[in-house]
């Protein structure tokens, strides 16, 4: 093979995160039928919030394929990351791309939780979750550097996938490269945040409720906040991240 062509191919497929071998990892694959079946079974059991968080921690590709954009590479996930002294998110997903660094914070509620009241206002669980996310956003706006520094420390203390901490945290790069990779893609100056609340089931909403949910998502989009139902979460995990051009 021509040396120039070989060099270009190596640059294209340079495995920045994966290591020395080019390979498709489970984190980038859609969930299997058995995994989807197990998730549906869990939804049918109507367990606790913790049971859904445990399942997602054991199957993180459900989150990654929903939260990460097409051109982003996952650097790691923190389970129960602290946001200041008084708040915890359920997950923080760290990814990088030529657009910069991305931290996606996720709040997990139950699929049986109501989204809306009869008057189409956010029901208690959704209202509480929205309040939590706004608290996160307010803290991060005023303490961005502090939050990122504490997250980087926690990431560097997390095991490398496929190993995970007891709560489900892991990194997808060598410990000694986490900081340099993050800084190489913009670190502080090019880091943006987004937020997702996972709650309820789209199939259980009537037409008016569906329209109101779409309306709420449009209203919160300027703050990079989105509300997603469990059926949407699973479908997007199957389809994977993509742009609509």
Phi, psi and omega per residue, in radians:
X1 nan 2.430 3.102
X2 -0.970 2.353 -3.070
X3 -1.051 -0.650 3.138
X4 -1.140 -0.762 3.138
X5 -1.126 -0.747 3.131
X6 -1.073 -0.724 3.116
X7 -1.087 -0.774 -3.140
X8 -1.099 -0.748 3.127
X9 -1.101 -0.692 3.104
X10 -1.130 -0.646 3.111
X11 -1.172 -0.711 -3.129
X12 -1.124 -0.760 -3.052
X13 -1.748 0.305 3.116
X14 -0.979 2.014 -3.065
X15 -1.409 1.354 -3.077
X16 -0.955 -0.742 -3.076
X17 -1.741 -0.603 -2.924
X18 -1.343 -0.393 -3.112
X19 2.013 -2.547 -3.031
X20 -1.521 -0.340 -3.084
X21 -1.907 2.478 3.067
X22 -1.462 2.102 -3.088
X23 -2.734 2.708 3.071
X24 -1.641 2.077 -3.073
X25 -1.644 2.760 -3.129
X26 -0.978 -0.564 -3.121
X27 -1.087 -0.445 -3.121
X28 -1.708 0.008 -3.136
X29 -1.684 2.710 3.053
X30 -1.257 2.675 3.132
X31 -1.116 2.638 3.110
X32 -1.330 2.903 3.100
X33 -1.043 -0.702 -3.126
X34 -1.099 -0.681 3.111
X35 -1.157 -0.724 3.105
X36 -1.135 -0.711 3.102
X37 -1.061 -0.782 3.138
X38 -1.113 -0.663 3.118
X39 -1.157 -0.770 3.117
X40 -1.091 -0.675 3.111
X41 -1.103 -0.727 3.115
X42 -1.114 -0.722 3.095
X43 -1.070 -0.702 3.114
X44 -1.125 -0.484 3.140
X45 -1.352 -0.322 -3.129
X46 0.927 1.010 -3.129
X47 -1.407 -2.904 -3.132
X48 -1.382 2.890 3.046
X49 -0.991 -0.665 -3.106
X50 -1.082 -0.593 -3.125
X51 -1.168 -0.630 3.104
X52 -1.278 -0.666 3.089
X53 -1.120 -0.689 3.110
X54 -1.099 -0.768 3.136
X55 -1.079 -0.795 -3.125
X56 -1.139 -0.654 3.085
X57 -1.095 -0.596 3.132
X58 -1.391 -0.325 -3.128
X59 -2.305 1.156 -2.991
X60 -1.150 -0.292 3.141
X61 -1.153 -0.365 3.018
X62 -1.040 -0.737 3.136
X63 -1.285 -0.812 -3.013
X64 -1.107 -0.747 -3.089
X65 -1.261 -0.291 3.094
X66 -1.591 -0.644 -2.974
X67 -1.601 -0.479 -2.990
X68 -1.647 2.404 3.115
X69 -1.344 2.963 -3.027
X70 -0.974 -0.716 -3.005
X71 -1.688 0.215 -3.101
X72 -1.726 2.569 3.039
X73 -1.952 2.378 -3.096
X74 -1.374 2.269 3.107
X75 -1.686 -0.536 3.125
X76 2.950 3.014 3.096
X77 -2.300 2.361 2.972
X78 -1.900 2.258 3.021
X79 -1.650 2.341 -3.118
X80 0.980 0.861 3.100
X81 -1.224 2.368 3.098
X82 -1.316 2.416 3.052
X83 -2.079 1.639 -2.991
X84 1.285 -2.754 -3.086
X85 -1.621 -0.139 -2.971
X86 -2.187 -0.022 -3.045
X87 -2.292 2.589 3.015
X88 -2.314 2.282 2.925
X89 -1.492 2.845 3.052
X90 -1.347 -0.689 3.126
X91 -2.563 2.608 2.926
X92 -2.230 2.137 -3.129
X93 -1.843 2.202 -3.092
X94 -1.887 2.160 -3.141
X95 -2.422 2.833 -3.084
X96 -2.360 2.660 3.050
X97 -2.823 -3.138 3.090
X98 -1.227 -0.133 3.028
X99 -1.529 -0.073 3.133
X100 2.061 -2.838 -3.120
X101 -1.715 2.585 -3.056
X102 -2.347 2.238 3.005
X103 -2.041 2.075 -3.103
X104 -1.939 2.045 -3.097
X105 -1.763 2.378 -3.004
X106 -2.208 2.363 3.038
X107 -2.007 2.166 -3.105
X108 -1.830 2.109 2.983
X109 -1.892 -2.854 -3.097
X110 -1.732 2.610 3.083
X111 -1.180 -0.340 3.125
X112 -1.549 -0.110 3.133
X113 -1.199 2.422 3.083
X114 -1.286 2.459 3.086
X115 -1.542 -0.670 -2.961
X116 -2.356 2.656 3.034
X117 -1.455 3.111 3.101
X118 -1.110 -0.431 3.098
X119 -1.542 0.119 3.094
X120 1.182 0.420 2.977
X121 -1.650 2.735 3.136
X122 -0.981 2.248 3.092
X123 -1.230 3.005 -2.976
X124 -0.920 -0.887 -3.069
X125 -1.131 -0.719 3.122
X126 -1.204 -0.717 3.118
X127 -1.071 -0.732 3.110
X128 -1.126 -0.746 3.137
X129 -1.112 -0.713 3.099
X130 -1.108 -0.704 3.088
X131 -1.075 -0.707 3.111
X132 -1.102 -0.791 -3.124
X133 -1.099 -0.695 3.096
X134 -1.144 -0.620 3.038
X135 -1.089 -0.745 3.100
X136 -1.037 -0.867 -3.082
X137 -1.049 -0.749 -3.132
X138 -1.105 -0.769 3.129
X139 -1.087 -0.813 -3.064
X140 -1.140 -0.654 3.116
X141 -1.014 -0.599 -3.090
X142 -1.716 -0.177 -3.060
X143 -2.436 0.692 -3.038
X144 -1.019 -0.859 -3.104
X145 -1.079 -0.779 3.141
X146 -1.073 -0.774 -3.132
X147 -1.111 -0.809 -3.122
X148 -1.133 -0.722 3.127
X149 -1.065 -0.758 -3.139
X150 -1.167 -0.639 3.109
X151 -1.164 -0.714 3.131
X152 -1.080 -0.678 3.105
X153 -1.122 -0.769 3.128
X154 -1.146 -0.673 3.108
X155 -1.097 -0.787 -3.117
X156 -1.148 -0.374 3.095
X157 -1.572 -0.038 -3.104
X158 -1.559 2.639 3.123
X159 -1.246 2.785 3.126
X160 -1.526 2.305 -3.140
X161 -0.971 2.427 0.288
X162 -1.479 0.004 3.064
X163 -1.320 2.602 -3.130
X164 -2.451 2.734 3.047
X165 -1.242 3.035 -3.140
X166 -1.008 -0.625 -3.122
X167 -1.509 -0.293 3.105
X168 2.027 0.172 3.113
X169 -1.339 2.582 3.055
X170 -2.841 2.862 3.005
X171 -2.031 2.761 -3.119
X172 -2.078 0.498 3.115
X173 -2.656 2.887 3.115
X174 -1.107 2.478 -3.109
X175 -0.955 -0.704 -3.064
X176 -1.365 0.012 3.135
X177 -1.961 -0.183 -3.062
X178 -0.947 -0.918 -3.072
X179 -1.122 -0.783 -3.089
X180 -1.183 -0.648 3.090
X181 -1.124 -0.799 -3.136
X182 -1.051 -0.832 -3.135
X183 -1.166 -0.578 -3.141
X184 -1.165 -0.381 3.131
X185 -1.873 0.380 2.984
X186 2.007 -0.368 3.068
X187 0.879 -1.857 -3.087
X188 -1.476 -0.876 -2.964
X189 -1.184 -0.459 -3.116
X190 -2.072 0.606 3.118
X191 -1.805 2.236 3.075
X192 -2.135 2.782 -3.035
X193 -2.110 2.574 3.005
X194 -2.482 2.849 -2.984
X195 -2.446 2.395 3.089
X196 -2.299 2.362 2.972
X197 -1.891 2.176 3.085
X198 -1.825 2.078 -3.024
X199 -2.798 2.499 2.973
X200 1.236 -3.017 -3.120
X201 -2.367 2.198 3.125
X202 -0.997 -0.689 -3.080
X203 -1.123 -0.343 -3.123
X204 -1.601 -0.043 -3.133
X205 -1.583 2.494 3.015
X206 -1.458 3.109 -3.030
X207 -1.070 -0.711 3.133
X208 -1.134 -0.682 3.132
X209 -1.182 -0.669 3.101
X210 -1.110 -0.754 3.110
X211 -1.111 -0.674 3.133
X212 -1.185 -0.667 3.102
X213 -1.094 -0.747 3.084
X214 -1.074 -0.721 3.116
X215 -1.082 -0.776 3.120
X216 -1.089 -0.753 3.138
X217 -1.111 -0.680 3.081
X218 -1.097 -0.709 -3.129
X219 -1.166 -0.627 -3.107
X220 -1.541 -0.096 -3.061
X221 -1.096 -0.521 3.129
X222 -1.136 -0.404 3.099
X223 -1.726 0.177 -3.110
X224 1.011 0.616 3.072
X225 -1.896 2.318 3.092
X226 -2.378 2.574 3.104
X227 -1.903 2.164 -3.108
X228 -2.222 2.428 3.090
X229 -1.509 2.895 -3.102
X230 -1.141 -0.685 3.130
X231 -1.143 -0.614 3.059
X232 -1.166 -0.741 3.118
X233 -0.969 -0.815 -3.089
X234 -1.222 -0.738 3.122
X235 -1.077 -0.743 -3.138
X236 -1.198 -0.526 3.056
X237 -1.148 -0.605 3.108
X238 -1.241 -0.806 -3.090
X239 -1.275 -0.599 -3.108
X240 1.484 2.910 -3.129
X241 -1.171 2.489 3.115
X242 -2.827 2.758 3.021
X243 -1.779 2.565 3.010
X244 -1.836 1.968 -3.053
X245 -1.657 nan nan
